[in-house]
Amino acid sequence: MRKNILYFMSCLLVASCGGKNFTVNQVENHAYLLIKGESKKEQLIIDSNSPIILGVDTKEYKLDDGIKASKLQIEEGTHTIKVLRNGNIIIQRNIYVTPGNTFEVNL
């Protein structure tokens, strides 16, 4: 009986050593800017481009935790973002994004 158990354990050991494990990492080619929070028609300016009206020029959706958000695709690299409410700058950040990453901004 003891020989059978040892034989069985040896077979399991040999069989388990023959497997291969492959991992494939996929990275998106785009970077994103995620604006979280209830939009009140704020203006978003990325670098020195034309203003984007949040909630009008962007599609808003709810995240799993119920917070509203807008997600914008941006080019990878360094950017300056400004969010204006009633003509006043409420957020100004210099950011750097790489492909496959999302930079979050809370209103």
N, CA, C and O atoms as a Tinker XYZ file with bonds, in Angstrom:
   428  protein
     1  N      0.825000   -1.185000    0.000000    73     2
     2  CA     0.000000    0.000000    0.000000    64     1     3
     3  C      0.875000    1.257000    0.000000    63     2     4     5
     4  O      0.608000    2.232000   -0.702000    81     3
     5  N      1.937000    1.190000    0.823000    73     3     6
     6  CA     2.826000    2.337000    0.928000    64     5     7
     7  C      3.523000    2.594000   -0.406000    63     6     8     9
     8  O      3.746000    3.745000   -0.781000    81     7
     9  N      3.870000    1.512000   -1.130000    73     7    10
    10  CA     4.506000    1.656000   -2.442000    64     9    11
    11  C      3.556000    2.339000   -3.422000    63    10    12    13
    12  O      3.975000    3.171000   -4.226000    81    11
    13  N      2.285000    1.986000   -3.350000    73    11    14
    14  CA     1.292000    2.588000   -4.256000    64    13    15
    15  C      1.161000    4.098000   -4.007000    63    14    16    17
    16  O      1.058000    4.877000   -4.954000    81    15
    17  N      1.167000    4.500000   -2.752000    73    15    18
    18  CA     1.052000    5.922000   -2.415000    64    17    19
    19  C      2.289000    6.674000   -2.899000    63    18    20    21
    20  O      2.173000    7.760000   -3.468000    81    19
    21  N      3.478000    6.098000   -2.674000    73    19    22
    22  CA     4.707000    6.740000   -3.144000    64    21    23
    23  C      4.740000    6.826000   -4.673000    63    22    24    25
    24  O      5.160000    7.836000   -5.236000    81    23
    25  N      4.293000    5.755000   -5.336000    73    23    26
    26  CA     4.236000    5.751000   -6.795000    64    25    27
    27  C      3.285000    6.835000   -7.289000    63    26    28    29
    28  O      3.611000    7.579000   -8.214000    81    27
    29  N      2.124000    6.923000   -6.679000    73    27    30
    30  CA     1.115000    7.919000   -7.054000    64    29    31
    31  C      1.649000    9.342000   -6.841000    63    30    32    33
    32  O      1.463000   10.197000   -7.707000    81    31
    33  N      2.298000    9.608000   -5.725000    73    31    34
    34  CA     2.855000   10.929000   -5.432000    64    33    35
    35  C      3.969000   11.268000   -6.424000    63    34    36    37
    36  O      4.082000   12.416000   -6.855000    81    35
    37  N      4.796000   10.277000   -6.789000    73    35    38
    38  CA     5.863000   10.500000   -7.769000    64    37    39
    39  C      5.281000   10.854000   -9.128000    63    38    40    41
    40  O      5.799000   11.733000   -9.816000    81    39
    41  N      4.217000   10.180000   -9.516000    73    39    42
    42  CA     3.559000   10.478000  -10.795000    64    41    43
    43  C      3.001000   11.900000  -10.799000    63    42    44    45
    44  O      3.115000   12.608000  -11.799000    81    43
    45  N      2.397000   12.322000   -9.685000    73    43    46
    46  CA     1.867000   13.688000   -9.591000    64    45    47
    47  C      2.986000   14.723000   -9.682000    63    46    48    49
    48  O      2.834000   15.753000  -10.338000    81    47
    49  N      4.095000   14.447000   -9.028000    73    47    50
    50  CA     5.224000   15.365000   -9.057000    64    49    51
    51  C      5.773000   15.508000  -10.469000    63    50    52    53
    52  O      6.044000   16.623000  -10.915000    81    51
    53  N      5.938000   14.407000  -11.171000    73    51    54
    54  CA     6.470000   14.443000  -12.538000    64    53    55
    55  C      5.486000   15.144000  -13.464000    63    54    56    57
    56  O      5.897000   15.930000  -14.317000    81    55
    57  N      4.205000   14.875000  -13.311000    73    55    58
    58  CA     3.198000   15.485000  -14.185000    64    57    59
    59  C      3.097000   16.990000  -13.960000    63    58    60    61
    60  O      2.861000   17.742000  -14.905000    81    59
    61  N      3.268000   17.427000  -12.744000    73    59    62
    62  CA     3.124000   18.863000  -12.453000    64    61    63
    63  C      4.328000   19.670000  -12.921000    63    62    64    65
    64  O      4.205000   20.883000  -13.090000    81    63
    65  N      5.455000   19.067000  -13.131000    73    63    66
    66  CA     6.650000   19.790000  -13.557000    64    65    67
    67  C      6.663000   20.071000  -15.050000    63    66    68    69
    68  O      7.468000   20.878000  -15.514000    81    67
    69  N      5.808000   19.437000  -15.797000    73    67    70
    70  CA     5.851000   19.575000  -17.252000    64    69    71
    71  C      5.027000   20.719000  -17.796000    63    70    72    73
    72  O      5.085000   20.968000  -19.000000    81    71
    73  N      4.266000   21.429000  -16.988000    73    71    74
    74  CA     3.393000   22.493000  -17.483000    64    73    75
    75  C      4.122000   23.793000  -17.735000    63    74    76    77
    76  O      5.190000   24.044000  -17.177000    81    75
    77  N      3.534000   24.612000  -18.578000    73    75    78
    78  CA     4.082000   25.932000  -18.865000    64    77    79
    79  C      3.014000   26.970000  -18.573000    63    78    80    81
    80  O      1.821000   26.730000  -18.754000    81    79
    81  N      3.464000   28.114000  -18.122000    73    79    82
    82  CA     2.554000   29.205000  -17.820000    64    81    83
    83  C      2.967000   30.419000  -18.641000    63    82    84    85
    84  O      4.095000   30.899000  -18.528000    81    83
    85  N      2.050000   30.913000  -19.469000    73    83    86
    86  CA     2.327000   32.076000  -20.292000    64    85    87
    87  C      1.482000   33.244000  -19.808000    63    86    88    89
    88  O      0.308000   33.081000  -19.476000    81    87
    89  N      2.087000   34.415000  -19.773000    73    87    90
    90  CA     1.367000   35.635000  -19.420000    64    89    91
    91  C      1.538000   36.626000  -20.546000    63    90    92    93
    92  O      2.649000   36.857000  -21.023000    81    91
    93  N      0.422000   37.216000  -20.973000    73    91    94
    94  CA     0.453000   38.224000  -22.025000    64    93    95
    95  C     -0.071000   39.515000  -21.431000    63    94    96    97
    96  O     -1.199000   39.564000  -20.942000    81    95
    97  N      0.739000   40.562000  -21.470000    73    95    98
    98  CA     0.314000   41.877000  -20.997000    64    97    99
    99  C     -0.031000   42.742000  -22.191000    63    98   100   101
   100  O      0.794000   42.944000  -23.082000    81    99
   101  N     -1.259000   43.254000  -22.207000    73    99   102
   102  CA    -1.681000   44.135000  -23.272000    64   101   103
   103  C     -1.774000   45.543000  -22.724000    63   102   104   105
   104  O     -2.407000   45.772000  -21.693000    81   103
   105  N     -1.154000   46.476000  -23.396000    73   103   106
   106  CA    -1.205000   47.872000  -22.990000    64   105   107
   107  C     -1.947000   48.642000  -24.073000    63   106   108   109
   108  O     -1.665000   48.490000  -25.262000    81   107
   109  N     -2.891000   49.466000  -23.655000    73   107   110
   110  CA    -3.619000   50.284000  -24.617000    64   109   111
   111  C     -2.681000   51.301000  -25.238000    63   110   112   113
   112  O     -1.663000   51.669000  -24.652000    81   111
   113  N     -3.037000   51.747000  -26.426000    73   111   114
   114  CA    -2.231000   52.745000  -27.117000    64   113   115
   115  C     -2.609000   54.168000  -26.732000    63   114   116   117
   116  O     -1.964000   55.120000  -27.169000    81   115
   117  N     -3.654000   54.322000  -25.914000    73   115   118
   118  CA    -4.164000   55.646000  -25.587000    64   117   119
   119  C     -4.018000   55.939000  -24.101000    63   118   120   121
   120  O     -3.942000   55.029000  -23.275000    81   119
   121  N     -3.981000   57.220000  -23.783000    73   119   122
   122  CA    -4.022000   57.683000  -22.401000    64   121   123
   123  C     -5.362000   58.386000  -22.205000    63   122   124   125
   124  O     -5.982000   58.830000  -23.171000    81   123
   125  N     -5.805000   58.485000  -20.956000    73   123   126
   126  CA    -7.115000   59.058000  -20.683000    64   125   127
   127  C     -7.058000   60.056000  -19.539000    63   126   128   129
   128  O     -6.183000   59.991000  -18.675000    81   127
   129  N     -8.013000   60.982000  -19.551000    73   127   130
   130  CA    -8.232000   61.927000  -18.472000    64   129   131
   131  C     -9.630000   61.654000  -17.947000    63   130   132   133
   132  O    -10.601000   61.717000  -18.702000    81   131
   133  N     -9.743000   61.349000  -16.654000    73   131   134
   134  CA   -11.030000   61.040000  -16.035000    64   133   135
   135  C    -11.397000   62.186000  -15.102000    63   134   136   137
   136  O    -10.707000   62.440000  -14.115000    81   135
   137  N    -12.478000   62.870000  -15.420000    73   135   138
   138  CA   -12.970000   63.973000  -14.603000    64   137   139
   139  C    -14.106000   63.416000  -13.750000    63   138   140   141
   140  O    -15.156000   63.040000  -14.271000    81   139
   141  N    -13.887000   63.365000  -12.430000    73   139   142
   142  CA   -14.874000   62.791000  -11.516000    64   141   143
   143  C    -15.604000   63.895000  -10.755000    63   142   144   145
   144  O    -14.994000   64.863000  -10.300000    81   143
   145  N    -16.917000   63.731000  -10.626000    73   143   146
   146  CA   -17.714000   64.682000   -9.859000    64   145   147
   147  C    -18.864000   65.221000  -10.676000    63   146   148   149
   148  O    -18.898000   65.083000  -11.899000    81   147
   149  N    -19.802000   65.833000   -9.987000    73   147   150
   150  CA   -20.986000   66.418000  -10.624000    64   149   151
   151  C    -20.576000   67.648000  -11.426000    63   150   152   153
   152  O    -20.080000   68.627000  -10.868000    81   151
   153  N    -20.787000   67.590000  -12.733000    73   151   154
   154  CA   -20.393000   68.705000  -13.590000    64   153   155
   155  C    -21.464000   69.792000  -13.564000    63   154   156   157
   156  O    -22.663000   69.518000  -13.603000    81   155
   157  N    -20.994000   71.021000  -13.497000    73   155   158
   158  CA   -21.883000   72.191000  -13.524000    64   157   159
   159  C    -21.508000   73.053000  -14.716000    63   158   160   161
   160  O    -21.411000   74.276000  -14.620000    81   159
   161  N    -21.297000   72.380000  -15.852000    73   159   162
   162  CA   -20.938000   73.042000  -17.103000    64   161   163
   163  C    -19.591000   73.763000  -17.010000    63   162   164   165
   164  O    -19.406000   74.825000  -17.606000    81   163
   165  N    -18.654000   73.180000  -16.260000    73   163   166
   166  CA   -17.304000   73.733000  -16.187000    64   165   167
   167  C    -16.635000   73.622000  -17.557000    63   166   168   169
   168  O    -17.018000   72.799000  -18.389000    81   167
   169  N    -15.636000   74.462000  -17.769000    73   167   170
   170  CA   -14.855000   74.408000  -18.988000    64   169   171
   171  C    -13.534000   73.706000  -18.687000    63   170   172   173
   172  O    -12.868000   74.011000  -17.697000    81   171
   173  N    -13.167000   72.771000  -19.546000    73   171   174
   174  CA   -11.902000   72.060000  -19.436000    64   173   175
   175  C    -11.012000   72.522000  -20.587000    63   174   176   177
   176  O    -11.405000   72.453000  -21.752000    81   175
   177  N     -9.827000   72.986000  -20.255000    73   175   178
   178  CA    -8.869000   73.403000  -21.283000    64   177   179
   179  C     -7.635000   72.520000  -21.136000    63   178   180   181
   180  O     -6.983000   72.511000  -20.092000    81   179
   181  N     -7.325000   71.783000  -22.189000    73   179   182
   182  CA    -6.143000   70.930000  -22.209000    64   181   183
   183  C     -5.098000   71.631000  -23.074000    63   182   184   185
   184  O     -5.328000   71.900000  -24.253000    81   183
   185  N     -3.952000   71.919000  -22.471000    73   183   186
   186  CA    -2.894000   72.711000  -23.099000    64   185   187
   187  C     -3.506000   74.059000  -23.507000    63   186   188   189
   188  O     -4.085000   74.736000  -22.658000    81   187
   189  N     -3.401000   74.458000  -24.738000    73   187   190
   190  CA    -4.005000   75.730000  -25.158000    64   189   191
   191  C     -5.081000   75.489000  -26.214000    63   190   192   193
   192  O     -5.322000   76.339000  -27.071000    81   191
   193  N     -5.732000   74.313000  -26.143000    73   191   194
   194  CA    -6.788000   73.976000  -27.088000    64   193   195
   195  C     -8.086000   74.682000  -26.713000    63   194   196   197
   196  O     -8.177000   75.328000  -25.669000    81   195
   197  N     -9.077000   74.552000  -27.572000    73   195   198
   198  CA   -10.392000   75.148000  -27.312000    64   197   199
   199  C    -11.013000   74.524000  -26.073000    63   198   200   201
   200  O    -10.788000   73.347000  -25.792000    81   199
   201  N    -11.801000   75.311000  -25.322000    73   199   202
   202  CA   -12.443000   74.777000  -24.117000    64   201   203
   203  C    -13.447000   73.677000  -24.445000    63   202   204   205
   204  O    -14.124000   73.712000  -25.472000    81   203
   205  N    -13.523000   72.710000  -23.551000    73   203   206
   206  CA   -14.501000   71.626000  -23.640000    64   205   207
   207  C    -15.473000   71.848000  -22.489000    63   206   208   209
   208  O    -15.050000   71.974000  -21.340000    81   207
   209  N    -16.765000   71.897000  -22.780000    73   207   210
   210  CA   -17.776000   72.091000  -21.747000    64   209   211
   211  C    -18.135000   70.713000  -21.180000    63   210   212   213
   212  O    -18.670000   69.858000  -21.886000    81   211
   213  N    -17.833000   70.515000  -19.896000    73   211   214
   214  CA   -18.118000   69.223000  -19.259000    64   213   215
   215  C    -19.628000   69.019000  -19.145000    63   214   216   217
   216  O    -20.352000   69.918000  -18.717000    81   215
   217  N    -20.087000   67.852000  -19.525000    73   215   218
   218  CA   -21.508000   67.530000  -19.484000    64   217   219
   219  C    -22.250000   67.915000  -20.746000    63   218   220   221
   220  O    -23.364000   67.442000  -20.972000    81   219
   221  N    -21.653000   68.775000  -21.586000    73   219   222
   222  CA   -22.261000   69.162000  -22.865000    64   221   223
   223  C    -21.448000   68.543000  -24.005000    63   222   224   225
   224  O    -21.987000   67.829000  -24.849000    81   223
   225  N    -20.149000   68.828000  -24.015000    73   223   226
   226  CA   -19.259000   68.289000  -25.047000    64   225   227
   227  C    -18.729000   66.908000  -24.679000    63   226   228   229
   228  O    -18.094000   66.246000  -25.500000    81   227
   229  N    -18.983000   66.477000  -23.464000    73   227   230
   230  CA   -18.515000   65.159000  -23.016000    64   229   231
   231  C    -19.700000   64.314000  -22.585000    63   230   232   233
   232  O    -20.742000   64.832000  -22.184000    81   231
   233  N    -19.523000   63.021000  -22.675000    73   231   234
   234  CA   -20.548000   62.093000  -22.197000    64   233   235
   235  C    -20.249000   61.769000  -20.745000    63   234   236   237
   236  O    -19.126000   61.397000  -20.403000    81   235
   237  N    -21.247000   61.909000  -19.896000    73   235   238
   238  CA   -21.089000   61.580000  -18.481000    64   237   239
   239  C    -21.685000   60.204000  -18.215000    63   238   240   241
   240  O    -22.676000   59.815000  -18.832000    81   239
   241  N    -21.081000   59.488000  -17.308000    73   239   242
   242  CA   -21.601000   58.196000  -16.891000    64   241   243
   243  C    -21.325000   58.015000  -15.413000    63   242   244   245
   244  O    -20.525000   58.742000  -14.824000    81   243
   245  N    -21.993000   57.040000  -14.819000    73   243   246
   246  CA   -21.810000   56.793000  -13.388000    64   245   247
   247  C    -20.811000   55.666000  -13.177000    63   246   248   249
   248  O    -20.861000   54.635000  -13.847000    81   247
   249  N    -19.907000   55.885000  -12.235000    73   247   250
   250  CA   -18.959000   54.852000  -11.839000    64   249   251
   251  C    -19.664000   53.876000  -10.898000    63   250   252   253
   252  O    -20.806000   54.111000  -10.503000    81   251
   253  N    -18.995000   52.795000  -10.540000    73   251   254
   254  CA   -19.584000   51.785000   -9.656000    64   253   255
   255  C    -20.002000   52.353000   -8.314000    63   254   256   257
   256  O    -20.958000   51.868000   -7.707000    81   255
   257  N    -19.292000   53.386000   -7.834000    73   255   258
   258  CA   -19.623000   53.976000   -6.531000    64   257   259
   259  C    -20.672000   55.083000   -6.640000    63   258   260   261
   260  O    -20.945000   55.767000   -5.654000    81   259
   261  N    -21.271000   55.271000   -7.839000    73   259   262
   262  CA   -22.340000   56.243000   -8.028000    64   261   263
   263  C    -21.875000   57.636000   -8.402000    63   262   264   265
   264  O    -22.710000   58.501000   -8.667000    81   263
   265  N    -20.580000   57.884000   -8.435000    73   263   266
   266  CA   -20.049000   59.205000   -8.789000    64   265   267
   267  C    -20.093000   59.361000  -10.306000    63   266   268   269
   268  O    -19.746000   58.442000  -11.048000    81   267
   269  N    -20.525000   60.540000  -10.752000    73   267   270
   270  CA   -20.540000   60.821000  -12.185000    64   269   271
   271  C    -19.128000   61.134000  -12.657000    63   270   272   273
   272  O    -18.311000   61.662000  -11.903000    81   271
   273  N    -18.851000   60.800000  -13.915000    73   271   274
   274  CA   -17.518000   61.015000  -14.463000    64   273   275
   275  C    -17.583000   61.215000  -15.969000    63   274   276   277
   276  O    -18.520000   60.768000  -16.630000    81   275
   277  N    -16.584000   61.886000  -16.496000    73   275   278
   278  CA   -16.375000   62.037000  -17.935000    64   277   279
   279  C    -14.971000   61.542000  -18.238000    63   278   280   281
   280  O    -14.021000   61.870000  -17.527000    81   279
   281  N    -14.846000   60.752000  -19.295000    73   279   282
   282  CA   -13.542000   60.196000  -19.659000    64   281   283
   283  C    -13.173000   60.694000  -21.047000    63   282   284   285
   284  O    -13.931000   60.537000  -22.004000    81   283
   285  N    -11.993000   61.297000  -21.137000    73   283   286
   286  CA   -11.521000   61.846000  -22.400000    64   285   287
   287  C    -10.216000   61.178000  -22.809000    63   286   288   289
   288  O     -9.321000   60.982000  -21.986000    81   287
   289  N    -10.120000   60.835000  -24.075000    73   287   290
   290  CA    -8.874000   60.278000  -24.597000    64   289   291
   291  C     -7.932000   61.430000  -24.905000    63   290   292   293
   292  O     -8.322000   62.398000  -25.559000    81   291
   293  N     -6.691000   61.329000  -24.437000    73   291   294
   294  CA    -5.695000   62.367000  -24.697000    64   293   295
   295  C     -4.418000   61.713000  -25.211000    63   294   296   297
   296  O     -4.207000   60.510000  -25.059000    81   295
   297  N     -3.596000   62.518000  -25.809000    73   295   298
   298  CA    -2.312000   62.023000  -26.297000    64   297   299
   299  C     -1.388000   61.758000  -25.106000    63   298   300   301
   300  O     -1.478000   62.423000  -24.074000    81   299
   301  N     -0.511000   60.789000  -25.268000    73   299   302
   302  CA     0.464000   60.544000  -24.209000    64   301   303
   303  C      1.435000   61.712000  -24.139000    63   302   304   305
   304  O      1.672000   62.399000  -25.132000    81   303
   305  N      1.989000   61.926000  -22.962000    73   303   306
   306  CA     2.961000   62.988000  -22.796000    64   305   307
   307  C      2.561000   63.975000  -21.718000    63   306   308   309
   308  O      1.713000   63.688000  -20.874000    81   307
   309  N      3.188000   65.151000  -21.760000    73   307   310
   310  CA     2.968000   66.192000  -20.760000    64   309   311
   311  C      1.865000   67.135000  -21.222000    63   310   312   313
   312  O      1.834000   67.551000  -22.380000    81   311
   313  N      0.962000   67.465000  -20.307000    73   311   314
   314  CA    -0.148000   68.370000  -20.607000    64   313   315
   315  C     -0.380000   69.311000  -19.431000    63   314   316   317
   316  O     -0.053000   68.998000  -18.286000    81   315
   317  N     -0.949000   70.459000  -19.740000    73   315   318
   318  CA    -1.442000   71.371000  -18.716000    64   317   319
   319  C     -2.957000   71.371000  -18.834000    63   318   320   321
   320  O     -3.507000   71.635000  -19.903000    81   319
   321  N     -3.632000   71.070000  -17.719000    73   319   322
   322  CA    -5.090000   71.078000  -17.738000    64   321   323
   323  C     -5.595000   72.155000  -16.790000    63   322   324   325
   324  O     -5.048000   72.383000  -15.710000    81   323
   325  N     -6.658000   72.805000  -17.239000    73   323   326
   326  CA    -7.319000   73.821000  -16.423000    64   325   327
   327  C     -8.808000   73.527000  -16.443000    63   326   328   329
   328  O     -9.366000   73.161000  -17.478000    81   327
   329  N     -9.444000   73.691000  -15.296000    73   327   330
   330  CA   -10.894000   73.590000  -15.196000    64   329   331
   331  C    -11.385000   74.932000  -14.679000    63   330   332   333
   332  O    -10.957000   75.405000  -13.627000    81   331
   333  N    -12.299000   75.541000  -15.445000    73   331   334
   334  CA   -12.836000   76.847000  -15.081000    64   333   335
   335  C    -14.315000   76.720000  -14.740000    63   334   336   337
   336  O    -15.069000   76.041000  -15.437000    81   335
   337  N    -14.717000   77.376000  -13.667000    73   335   338
   338  CA   -16.128000   77.451000  -13.289000    64   337   339
   339  C    -16.471000   78.933000  -13.164000    63   338   340   341
   340  O    -15.868000   79.658000  -12.373000    81   339
   341  N    -17.436000   79.365000  -13.947000    73   339   342
   342  CA   -17.853000   80.777000  -13.972000    64   341   343
   343  C    -16.666000   81.709000  -14.252000    63   342   344   345
   344  O    -16.579000   82.798000  -13.685000    81   343
   345  N    -15.760000   81.276000  -15.124000    73   343   346
   346  CA   -14.627000   82.091000  -15.511000    64   345   347
   347  C    -13.438000   82.044000  -14.562000    63   346   348   349
   348  O    -12.391000   82.615000  -14.865000    81   347
   349  N    -13.576000   81.375000  -13.419000    73   347   350
   350  CA   -12.488000   81.270000  -12.440000    64   349   351
   351  C    -11.820000   79.902000  -12.533000    63   350   352   353
   352  O    -12.495000   78.880000  -12.657000    81   351
   353  N    -10.498000   79.890000  -12.474000    73   351   354
   354  CA    -9.764000   78.620000  -12.513000    64   353   355
   355  C     -9.929000   77.935000  -11.158000    63   354   356   357
   356  O     -9.535000   78.475000  -10.125000    81   355
   357  N    -10.521000   76.729000  -11.179000    73   355   358
   358  CA   -10.679000   75.974000   -9.934000    64   357   359
   359  C     -9.660000   74.843000   -9.839000    63   358   360   361
   360  O     -9.341000   74.381000   -8.743000    81   359
   361  N     -9.148000   74.398000  -10.989000    73   359   362
   362  CA    -8.120000   73.357000  -11.014000    64   361   363
   363  C     -7.123000   73.698000  -12.112000    63   362   364   365
   364  O     -7.514000   74.027000  -13.232000    81   363
   365  N     -5.844000   73.622000  -11.793000    73   363   366
   366  CA    -4.793000   73.767000  -12.796000    64   365   367
   367  C     -3.685000   72.792000  -12.438000    63   366   368   369
   368  O     -3.111000   72.864000  -11.351000    81   367
   369  N     -3.389000   71.886000  -13.351000    73   367   370
   370  CA    -2.382000   70.854000  -13.088000    64   369   371
   371  C     -1.524000   70.632000  -14.315000    63   370   372   373
   372  O     -1.990000   70.736000  -15.450000    81   371
   373  N     -0.274000   70.328000  -14.070000    73   371   374
   374  CA     0.621000   69.817000  -15.111000    64   373   375
   375  C      0.680000   68.317000  -14.899000    63   374   376   377
   376  O      1.011000   67.849000  -13.810000    81   375
   377  N      0.357000   67.561000  -15.944000    73   375   378
   378  CA     0.302000   66.107000  -15.814000    64   377   379
   379  C      1.175000   65.453000  -16.878000    63   378   380   381
   380  O      1.513000   66.058000  -17.896000    81   379
   381  N      1.523000   64.214000  -16.613000    73   379   382
   382  CA     2.229000   63.390000  -17.584000    64   381   383
   383  C      1.514000   62.047000  -17.631000    63   382   384   385
   384  O      1.363000   61.385000  -16.605000    81   383
   385  N      1.071000   61.641000  -18.825000    73   383   386
   386  CA     0.380000   60.363000  -18.966000    64   385   387
   387  C      1.093000   59.491000  -19.985000    63   386   388   389
   388  O      1.641000   59.971000  -20.978000    81   387
   389  N      1.069000   58.201000  -19.707000    73   387   390
   390  CA     1.662000   57.214000  -20.603000    64   389   391
   391  C      0.549000   56.342000  -21.169000    63   390   392   393
   392  O     -0.534000   56.291000  -20.586000    81   391
   393  N      0.778000   55.656000  -22.280000    73   391   394
   394  CA    -0.262000   54.823000  -22.870000    64   393   395
   395  C     -0.804000   53.795000  -21.872000    63   394   396   397
   396  O     -0.051000   53.177000  -21.119000    81   395
   397  N     -2.103000   53.635000  -21.889000    73   395   398
   398  CA    -2.754000   52.666000  -21.011000    64   397   399
   399  C     -3.065000   53.205000  -19.626000    63   398   400   401
   400  O     -3.667000   52.495000  -18.821000    81   399
   401  N     -2.675000   54.440000  -19.322000    73   399   402
   402  CA    -2.913000   55.010000  -17.998000    64   401   403
   403  C     -4.000000   56.072000  -18.053000    63   402   404   405
   404  O     -4.254000   56.678000  -19.094000    81   403
   405  N     -4.634000   56.282000  -16.904000    73   403   406
   406  CA    -5.681000   57.280000  -16.761000    64   405   407
   407  C     -5.303000   58.219000  -15.629000    63   406   408   409
   408  O     -4.938000   57.772000  -14.541000    81   407
   409  N     -5.390000   59.533000  -15.886000    73   407   410
   410  CA    -5.140000   60.533000  -14.854000    64   409   411
   411  C     -6.494000   61.015000  -14.369000    63   410   412   413
   412  O     -7.334000   61.419000  -15.173000    81   411
   413  N     -6.717000   60.977000  -13.051000    73   411   414
   414  CA    -7.998000   61.357000  -12.476000    64   413   415
   415  C     -7.932000   62.762000  -11.890000    63   414   416   417
   416  O     -6.949000   63.152000  -11.260000    81   415
   417  N     -9.020000   63.516000  -12.120000    73   415   418
   418  CA    -9.185000   64.843000  -11.562000    64   417   419
   419  C    -10.548000   64.877000  -10.883000    63   418   420   421
   420  O    -11.555000   64.520000  -11.495000    81   419
   421  N    -10.586000   65.300000   -9.632000    73   419   422
   422  CA   -11.849000   65.407000   -8.892000    64   421   423
   423  C    -12.340000   66.843000   -8.910000    63   422   424   425
   424  O    -11.591000   67.766000   -8.589000    81   423
   425  N    -13.601000   67.032000   -9.285000    73   423   426
   426  CA   -14.194000   68.375000   -9.248000    64   425   427
   427  C    -14.578000   68.733000   -7.831000    63   426   428
   428  O    -15.094000   69.824000   -7.588000    81   427
